[in-house]
Amino acid sequence: MKKRLYRDQKQGVLFGVCSGLGDYFNIDPVFIRIVWVLTLVSYGFGLIAYLFCCLLIPRKSK
């Protein structure tokens, strides 16, 4: 069975992007959130990437 990438809004904080990525890669979403915050603080690229992922990654159906 093929894995699909979805935004998981039930377990997510904002839009479920980090939760969906954590589920897809089988890692804790906290690590992804930490990396996202570091890129946001240091480069400012994190916000653009997060919004881009919110638009491209579909929501998980119920």
Biopython code that builds the backbone (N, CA, C, O; Angstrom):
import numpy as np
from Bio.PDB.StructureBuilder import StructureBuilder

atoms = [
    (1, "MET", "N", (0.829, -1.174, 0.000)),
    (1, "MET", "CA", (0.000, 0.000, 0.000)),
    (1, "MET", "C", (0.879, 1.243, 0.000)),
    (1, "MET", "O", (1.884, 1.298, 0.708)),
    (2, "LYS", "N", (0.513, 2.207, -0.766)),
    (2, "LYS", "CA", (1.279, 3.426, -0.931)),
    (2, "LYS", "C", (0.938, 4.434, 0.171)),
    (2, "LYS", "O", (-0.234, 4.656, 0.476)),
    (3, "LYS", "N", (1.973, 5.039, 0.765)),
    (3, "LYS", "CA", (1.761, 6.061, 1.783)),
    (3, "LYS", "C", (1.409, 7.374, 1.114)),
    (3, "LYS", "O", (1.939, 7.705, 0.054)),
    (4, "ARG", "N", (0.512, 8.119, 1.739)),
    (4, "ARG", "CA", (0.118, 9.433, 1.226)),
    (4, "ARG", "C", (0.422, 10.481, 2.283)),
    (4, "ARG", "O", (0.345, 10.210, 3.481)),
    (5, "LEU", "N", (0.762, 11.664, 1.837)),
    (5, "LEU", "CA", (1.040, 12.777, 2.731)),
    (5, "LEU", "C", (-0.218, 13.619, 2.883)),
    (5, "LEU", "O", (-0.768, 14.113, 1.899)),
    (6, "TYR", "N", (-0.664, 13.776, 4.110)),
    (6, "TYR", "CA", (-1.853, 14.564, 4.431)),
    (6, "TYR", "C", (-1.553, 15.480, 5.600)),
    (6, "TYR", "O", (-0.643, 15.225, 6.389)),
    (7, "ARG", "N", (-2.333, 16.558, 5.704)),
    (7, "ARG", "CA", (-2.304, 17.403, 6.898)),
    (7, "ARG", "C", (-3.270, 16.793, 7.903)),
    (7, "ARG", "O", (-4.438, 16.560, 7.591)),
    (8, "ASP", "N", (-2.786, 16.539, 9.092)),
    (8, "ASP", "CA", (-3.609, 15.939, 10.142)),
    (8, "ASP", "C", (-4.025, 17.026, 11.123)),
    (8, "ASP", "O", (-3.264, 17.361, 12.030)),
    (9, "GLN", "N", (-5.216, 17.579, 10.954)),
    (9, "GLN", "CA", (-5.653, 18.704, 11.773)),
    (9, "GLN", "C", (-6.138, 18.286, 13.156)),
    (9, "GLN", "O", (-6.249, 19.132, 14.044)),
    (10, "LYS", "N", (-6.429, 17.015, 13.361)),
    (10, "LYS", "CA", (-6.855, 16.570, 14.688)),
    (10, "LYS", "C", (-5.697, 16.600, 15.669)),
    (10, "LYS", "O", (-5.880, 16.966, 16.830)),
    (11, "GLN", "N", (-4.509, 16.223, 15.221)),
    (11, "GLN", "CA", (-3.348, 16.198, 16.094)),
    (11, "GLN", "C", (-2.447, 17.409, 15.879)),
    (11, "GLN", "O", (-1.473, 17.593, 16.609)),
    (12, "GLY", "N", (-2.759, 18.228, 14.891)),
    (12, "GLY", "CA", (-1.925, 19.371, 14.569)),
    (12, "GLY", "C", (-2.191, 20.568, 15.456)),
    (12, "GLY", "O", (-3.221, 20.652, 16.124)),
    (13, "VAL", "N", (-1.248, 21.489, 15.451)),
    (13, "VAL", "CA", (-1.374, 22.695, 16.257)),
    (13, "VAL", "C", (-2.063, 23.792, 15.447)),
    (13, "VAL", "O", (-3.076, 24.335, 15.887)),
    (14, "LEU", "N", (-1.536, 24.119, 14.287)),
    (14, "LEU", "CA", (-2.155, 25.155, 13.455)),
    (14, "LEU", "C", (-2.970, 24.532, 12.331)),
    (14, "LEU", "O", (-4.196, 24.454, 12.406)),
    (15, "PHE", "N", (-2.282, 24.097, 11.306)),
    (15, "PHE", "CA", (-2.964, 23.521, 10.153)),
    (15, "PHE", "C", (-2.680, 22.036, 9.973)),
    (15, "PHE", "O", (-3.199, 21.422, 9.040)),
    (16, "GLY", "N", (-1.876, 21.450, 10.839)),
    (16, "GLY", "CA", (-1.603, 20.024, 10.796)),
    (16, "GLY", "C", (-0.482, 19.615, 9.868)),
    (16, "GLY", "O", (-0.334, 18.431, 9.568)),
    (17, "VAL", "N", (0.316, 20.570, 9.405)),
    (17, "VAL", "CA", (1.402, 20.248, 8.477)),
    (17, "VAL", "C", (2.476, 19.418, 9.168)),
    (17, "VAL", "O", (2.874, 18.376, 8.648)),
    (18, "CYS", "N", (2.946, 19.852, 10.314)),
    (18, "CYS", "CA", (4.004, 19.123, 11.021)),
    (18, "CYS", "C", (3.526, 17.750, 11.481)),
    (18, "CYS", "O", (4.287, 16.783, 11.446)),
    (19, "SER", "N", (2.286, 17.663, 11.905)),
    (19, "SER", "CA", (1.725, 16.386, 12.318)),
    (19, "SER", "C", (1.628, 15.420, 11.141)),
    (19, "SER", "O", (1.921, 14.233, 11.279)),
    (20, "GLY", "N", (1.221, 15.928, 10.001)),
    (20, "GLY", "CA", (1.142, 15.096, 8.806)),
    (20, "GLY", "C", (2.507, 14.634, 8.331)),
    (20, "GLY", "O", (2.672, 13.483, 7.928)),
    (21, "LEU", "N", (3.493, 15.533, 8.378)),
    (21, "LEU", "CA", (4.855, 15.154, 7.995)),
    (21, "LEU", "C", (5.441, 14.131, 8.967)),
    (21, "LEU", "O", (6.137, 13.203, 8.554)),
    (22, "GLY", "N", (5.159, 14.305, 10.249)),
    (22, "GLY", "CA", (5.633, 13.346, 11.235)),
    (22, "GLY", "C", (5.034, 11.973, 11.035)),
    (22, "GLY", "O", (5.718, 10.961, 11.186)),
    (23, "ASP", "N", (3.757, 11.934, 10.695)),
    (23, "ASP", "CA", (3.091, 10.659, 10.424)),
    (23, "ASP", "C", (3.650, 10.006, 9.161)),
    (23, "ASP", "O", (3.820, 8.788, 9.106)),
    (24, "TYR", "N", (3.928, 10.808, 8.170)),
    (24, "TYR", "CA", (4.443, 10.277, 6.903)),
    (24, "TYR", "C", (5.848, 9.691, 7.061)),
    (24, "TYR", "O", (6.148, 8.633, 6.510)),
    (25, "PHE", "N", (6.702, 10.379, 7.812)),
    (25, "PHE", "CA", (8.087, 9.929, 7.987)),
    (25, "PHE", "C", (8.289, 9.085, 9.244)),
    (25, "PHE", "O", (9.416, 8.691, 9.543)),
    (26, "ASN", "N", (7.208, 8.800, 9.988)),
    (26, "ASN", "CA", (7.258, 7.994, 11.211)),
    (26, "ASN", "C", (8.212, 8.570, 12.256)),
    (26, "ASN", "O", (8.991, 7.840, 12.869)),
    (27, "ILE", "N", (8.140, 9.897, 12.454)),
    (27, "ILE", "CA", (8.908, 10.540, 13.511)),
    (27, "ILE", "C", (7.966, 11.432, 14.315)),
    (27, "ILE", "O", (6.854, 11.735, 13.882)),
    (28, "ASP", "N", (8.420, 11.838, 15.464)),
    (28, "ASP", "CA", (7.616, 12.686, 16.337)),
    (28, "ASP", "C", (7.470, 14.075, 15.713)),
    (28, "ASP", "O", (8.476, 14.669, 15.322)),
    (29, "PRO", "N", (6.265, 14.606, 15.608)),
    (29, "PRO", "CA", (6.069, 15.933, 15.012)),
    (29, "PRO", "C", (6.774, 17.059, 15.770)),
    (29, "PRO", "O", (6.985, 18.136, 15.213)),
    (30, "VAL", "N", (7.139, 16.825, 17.025)),
    (30, "VAL", "CA", (7.845, 17.848, 17.801)),
    (30, "VAL", "C", (9.184, 18.180, 17.142)),
    (30, "VAL", "O", (9.578, 19.346, 17.104)),
    (31, "PHE", "N", (9.884, 17.175, 16.626)),
    (31, "PHE", "CA", (11.163, 17.413, 15.962)),
    (31, "PHE", "C", (10.972, 18.272, 14.709)),
    (31, "PHE", "O", (11.786, 19.151, 14.427)),
    (32, "ILE", "N", (9.918, 18.023, 13.974)),
    (32, "ILE", "CA", (9.643, 18.810, 12.775)),
    (32, "ILE", "C", (9.285, 20.240, 13.164)),
    (32, "ILE", "O", (9.701, 21.187, 12.496)),
    (33, "ARG", "N", (8.524, 20.400, 14.229)),
    (33, "ARG", "CA", (8.176, 21.748, 14.699)),
    (33, "ARG", "C", (9.409, 22.525, 15.133)),
    (33, "ARG", "O", (9.510, 23.723, 14.870)),
    (34, "ILE", "N", (10.352, 21.855, 15.798)),
    (34, "ILE", "CA", (11.585, 22.513, 16.230)),
    (34, "ILE", "C", (12.384, 22.995, 15.034)),
    (34, "ILE", "O", (12.870, 24.126, 15.024)),
    (35, "VAL", "N", (12.523, 22.145, 14.028)),
    (35, "VAL", "CA", (13.251, 22.536, 12.814)),
    (35, "VAL", "C", (12.540, 23.694, 12.130)),
    (35, "VAL", "O", (13.189, 24.622, 11.646)),
    (36, "TRP", "N", (11.215, 23.649, 12.086)),
    (36, "TRP", "CA", (10.440, 24.710, 11.446)),
    (36, "TRP", "C", (10.647, 26.042, 12.166)),
    (36, "TRP", "O", (10.819, 27.076, 11.520)),
    (37, "VAL", "N", (10.632, 26.022, 13.483)),
    (37, "VAL", "CA", (10.841, 27.249, 14.251)),
    (37, "VAL", "C", (12.257, 27.772, 14.051)),
    (37, "VAL", "O", (12.456, 28.983, 13.954)),
    (38, "LEU", "N", (13.241, 26.884, 13.987)),
    (38, "LEU", "CA", (14.618, 27.317, 13.762)),
    (38, "LEU", "C", (14.778, 27.976, 12.398)),
    (38, "LEU", "O", (15.485, 28.976, 12.277)),
    (39, "THR", "N", (14.140, 27.436, 11.383)),
    (39, "THR", "CA", (14.230, 28.072, 10.064)),
    (39, "THR", "C", (13.461, 29.385, 10.032)),
    (39, "THR", "O", (13.831, 30.306, 9.303)),
    (40, "LEU", "N", (12.413, 29.474, 10.803)),
    (40, "LEU", "CA", (11.656, 30.720, 10.880)),
    (40, "LEU", "C", (12.475, 31.815, 11.550)),
    (40, "LEU", "O", (12.506, 32.951, 11.078)),
    (41, "VAL", "N", (13.136, 31.473, 12.646)),
    (41, "VAL", "CA", (13.904, 32.457, 13.404)),
    (41, "VAL", "C", (15.196, 32.842, 12.688)),
    (41, "VAL", "O", (15.548, 34.021, 12.633)),
    (42, "SER", "N", (15.892, 31.868, 12.149)),
    (42, "SER", "CA", (17.212, 32.151, 11.588)),
    (42, "SER", "C", (17.163, 32.680, 10.159)),
    (42, "SER", "O", (17.925, 33.586, 9.822)),
    (43, "TYR", "N", (16.305, 32.152, 9.325)),
    (43, "TYR", "CA", (16.305, 32.550, 7.924)),
    (43, "TYR", "C", (15.022, 33.250, 7.489)),
    (43, "TYR", "O", (15.031, 33.975, 6.494)),
    (44, "GLY", "N", (13.939, 33.055, 8.198)),
    (44, "GLY", "CA", (12.671, 33.629, 7.797)),
    (44, "GLY", "C", (11.973, 32.826, 6.715)),
    (44, "GLY", "O", (10.865, 33.171, 6.303)),
    (45, "PHE", "N", (12.602, 31.771, 6.255)),
    (45, "PHE", "CA", (12.057, 30.934, 5.194)),
    (45, "PHE", "C", (10.975, 29.999, 5.702)),
    (45, "PHE", "O", (10.154, 29.521, 4.920)),
    (46, "GLY", "N", (10.963, 29.734, 6.992)),
    (46, "GLY", "CA", (10.025, 28.779, 7.574)),
    (46, "GLY", "C", (8.574, 29.166, 7.385)),
    (46, "GLY", "O", (7.734, 28.298, 7.144)),
    (47, "LEU", "N", (8.256, 30.446, 7.487)),
    (47, "LEU", "CA", (6.883, 30.904, 7.326)),
    (47, "LEU", "C", (6.405, 30.706, 5.893)),
    (47, "LEU", "O", (5.283, 30.253, 5.669)),
    (48, "ILE", "N", (7.233, 31.036, 4.942)),
    (48, "ILE", "CA", (6.873, 30.857, 3.531)),
    (48, "ILE", "C", (6.696, 29.378, 3.212)),
    (48, "ILE", "O", (5.748, 28.998, 2.524)),
    (49, "ALA", "N", (7.598, 28.548, 3.706)),
    (49, "ALA", "CA", (7.512, 27.107, 3.460)),
    (49, "ALA", "C", (6.270, 26.510, 4.114)),
    (49, "ALA", "O", (5.616, 25.643, 3.533)),
    (50, "TYR", "N", (5.940, 26.971, 5.326)),
    (50, "TYR", "CA", (4.765, 26.453, 6.028)),
    (50, "TYR", "C", (3.489, 26.806, 5.275)),
    (50, "TYR", "O", (2.622, 25.954, 5.086)),
    (51, "LEU", "N", (3.373, 28.053, 4.846)),
    (51, "LEU", "CA", (2.191, 28.472, 4.087)),
    (51, "LEU", "C", (2.093, 27.735, 2.756)),
    (51, "LEU", "O", (1.000, 27.380, 2.316)),
    (52, "PHE", "N", (3.218, 27.509, 2.128)),
    (52, "PHE", "CA", (3.261, 26.767, 0.873)),
    (52, "PHE", "C", (2.772, 25.333, 1.089)),
    (52, "PHE", "O", (2.016, 24.804, 0.274)),
    (53, "CYS", "N", (3.204, 24.705, 2.187)),
    (53, "CYS", "CA", (2.764, 23.339, 2.502)),
    (53, "CYS", "C", (1.275, 23.300, 2.845)),
    (53, "CYS", "O", (0.583, 22.339, 2.510)),
    (54, "CYS", "N", (0.786, 24.338, 3.510)),
    (54, "CYS", "CA", (-0.647, 24.403, 3.836)),
    (54, "CYS", "C", (-1.501, 24.411, 2.574)),
    (54, "CYS", "O", (-2.587, 23.834, 2.545)),
    (55, "LEU", "N", (-1.008, 25.058, 1.549)),
    (55, "LEU", "CA", (-1.760, 25.133, 0.302)),
    (55, "LEU", "C", (-1.659, 23.860, -0.530)),
    (55, "LEU", "O", (-2.619, 23.479, -1.200)),
    (56, "LEU", "N", (-0.507, 23.203, -0.492)),
    (56, "LEU", "CA", (-0.275, 22.045, -1.363)),
    (56, "LEU", "C", (-0.653, 20.699, -0.774)),
    (56, "LEU", "O", (-1.097, 19.812, -1.503)),
    (57, "ILE", "N", (-0.489, 20.531, 0.517)),
    (57, "ILE", "CA", (-0.773, 19.233, 1.146)),
    (57, "ILE", "C", (-2.265, 19.159, 1.467)),
    (57, "ILE", "O", (-2.780, 20.034, 2.164)),
    (58, "PRO", "N", (-2.966, 18.150, 0.982)),
    (58, "PRO", "CA", (-4.402, 18.050, 1.234)),
    (58, "PRO", "C", (-4.692, 17.655, 2.678)),
    (58, "PRO", "O", (-3.855, 17.051, 3.349)),
    (59, "ARG", "N", (-5.891, 18.003, 3.145)),
    (59, "ARG", "CA", (-6.328, 17.620, 4.485)),
    (59, "ARG", "C", (-6.663, 16.137, 4.515)),
    (59, "ARG", "O", (-7.083, 15.560, 3.512)),
    (60, "LYS", "N", (-6.472, 15.540, 5.659)),
    (60, "LYS", "CA", (-6.811, 14.124, 5.859)),
    (60, "LYS", "C", (-8.321, 14.013, 5.985)),
    (60, "LYS", "O", (-8.934, 14.701, 6.802)),
    (61, "SER", "N", (-8.914, 13.158, 5.188)),
    (61, "SER", "CA", (-10.354, 12.978, 5.273)),
    (61, "SER", "C", (-10.688, 12.176, 6.522)),
    (61, "SER", "O", (-9.878, 11.375, 6.987)),
    (62, "LYS", "N", (-11.872, 12.390, 7.057)),
    (62, "LYS", "CA", (-12.279, 11.786, 8.325)),
    (62, "LYS", "C", (-12.505, 10.323, 8.228)),
    (62, "LYS", "O", (-12.852, 9.685, 9.222)),
]
sb = StructureBuilder()
sb.init_structure("model")
sb.init_model(0)
sb.init_chain("A")
sb.init_seg("    ")
for serial, (resi, resn, name, xyz) in enumerate(atoms, 1):
    if name == "N":
        sb.init_residue(resn, " ", resi, " ")
    sb.init_atom(name, np.array(xyz, "f"), 0.0, 1.0, " ", f" {name:<3s}", serial, name[0])
structure = sb.get_structure()
